[in-house]
């Protein structure tokens, strides 16, 4: 989604404020974990 030459999970509201690729990678990991948790909760409940 809206990749600007870097990670595709960069926040759309602040595409230029991202300070480092590590921040993008951490954000992508957090988003992926959150999605997995939501999927797991959806399967459990």
N, C-alpha and C positions, 0 to 999 in steps of 0.2 A: 504494500500500500504506500503510494507516494514516496518512492525511493529517490533520494537526491544523490546518487553516486555512492551512497554508503549503505547503511542498514535500511531495510524496508519497513522496519517497525518504528521509525523515528516519529516523534509526535508531530502532527500536522500543524498544530498551533505555533510551534516554535522550531521550524526546520533549520534555522541558522544559529540558534542559541546553543546547540549541542557542542560542548567543548572538545570532546575527544571521541575517537572510535570506540574506546573502552566503554564510555558511557552508553553509546548506542548498543553495544553488545550486551551490557548489563540490562538495559531497558528491554531488549528483545528477549533475553532470558526470563526476565520477570513477567513479561507479557505471555510468553509461552507457558510458564509455570501456572500463571493465573488461568489461562485457557484450559490447561489440563485439569486444574482443580475444579473449574466450573463444569467440565465434561464429567469428571468423576462424581461430583455432587449430583449432576443430572442423572447419571446412571444409578447412583445409590438411592436417591429419592425418586 
